[in-house]
């Protein structure tokens, strides 16, 4: 019979038996496997003798299972034999290690079926359709309970409106103040450089007023609120669902939308127009600073030109647009919060998706209003 010995004599092939010697671990298995693959005539071997194996780790167990599998495949006499029939003379410690690390009893991983393009397209359509139905249903319930809550106080948290107004509105003022002021400065400075070339310095007041009133004020405020408060709404509701607090509310006959979403809806509806107004005023103030310091325009001249550029139509559209922005942020945040699945990872995904979807919705709504305004 063939016989193979390495320098450390870690494996023997003799008398129809494959006999590893010493340790079977990640350090010795590569050399053992090379020795085994170099042997020809596997039909002559019927057993793996573990009498001289002192210890075995997970790598050694994999080696033993692979060698046993090769022997069973190569020898027709072993066709009806099992893994346990091929292994002989193993100590209790070694056999126990094989039992712990063995992967023979693990269920086979299901094969991944590759879907076709049209199947994926259809699945996306059905998921999109389901999402649209869910968000429309949620919107109808939010509007219903928001109106009903004005007369029915049952099921509402005492002081929740003031609390949410503080979180959504008051706490957002500093960041909106700072960013609006910087945007007003940048817009007026960039405009002043170009207008000065044509001697039209005074029209910087028109540009700043109209841009802050129609676009920059409402949109920047909505984006900030979406990132700050929209994410908070989604994460709060998602956490309540994961921790089964929403189920607890239902068990107490309390509508989760009435209890959780409606206070946020009322608060943001009230606060968003005020935040937009602050943003517009601060942005125009930043424009005045540039007009006075860089262009030499007097504050009274800037104010007079600004009043001419203002119109009641612009103001009403801005307030309406900001209110719709607010509703979209709350509904989208609540939608992703209620749809969360899994644990903490699901909460993070829901929060991220709500912010992205809210900002996208704000931009789309702004485009629609712009088209209506131009028409």
Secondary structure, 3 states (H helix, E strand, C coil): CCCCCCCCCCEEEECCEEEECEEECCCCHHHHHHHHHCCCCHHHCCEEECCCEEEECHHHHHHHHHHHHHHHHHCHHHCCCCHHHHEECCCHHHHHHHHHHCCCCCCCCCCCCCCCHHHHHHHHHHHHHHHHHHHHHHHHHHHHHHHHCCCCCCCCCCCHHHHHHHHHCHHHHHHHHHHHHHHHHHHHHHHHHHHHHCCCHHHHHHHHHHHHHHHHHHHHHHHHHHHHHHHHHHHHHHHHHHCCHHHHHHHCCCCHHHHHHHHHHHHHHHHHHHHHHHHHHHHHHHHHHHHHHCCCCCHHHHHHHHHHHCCHHHHHHHHHHHHHHHHHHHHHHHHHHHCCCCCHHHHHHHHHHHHHHHHHHHHHHHHHHHHHHHC
